[in-house]
């Protein structure tokens, strides 16, 4: 019971580890593309669980104390809040953290190279067309891959 709050390393090392892991994992998630973020599949859930387990040791090191876990949780929540706060106040930081919407079709023409770069399959685009009431790509003025991974269709008038 006496080891419940005894930290195995200095408190500031927990915070430093949390900051480094948060920034690196955020970068990896951003590099994985918008479409991956927009659709949660069973494979994505598995990845999230495994990712959490993979970074656990990087965060905790040899520490197994309650205090260390609570300090890490508070640090990660604070970092996440801080990033959210910054993105609402700086367009540049918002763009860096969340990305920008991407045009994937215009005037009935699909931008195939953009689809490939953003990891959007033609069937994903077709599903978005159907969900938003367009029968074919010819009915589309614009198709935009939003920062949350969803596809917005603007039909021709």
Secondary structure, DSSP 8 states (H G I E B T S, - for coil): -TTSS--SS-HHHHHHHHHHHHHHHHHHHHHT-HHHHH---HHHHHHHHHHHHHHHHHHHTT---HHHHHHHHHHHHHHHHHHHHHHHH-HHHHHHHH---EEEEETTEE-HHHHHHTT--HHHHHHHHHHTT-SSGGGEEEEEE-TTS-EEEEE--
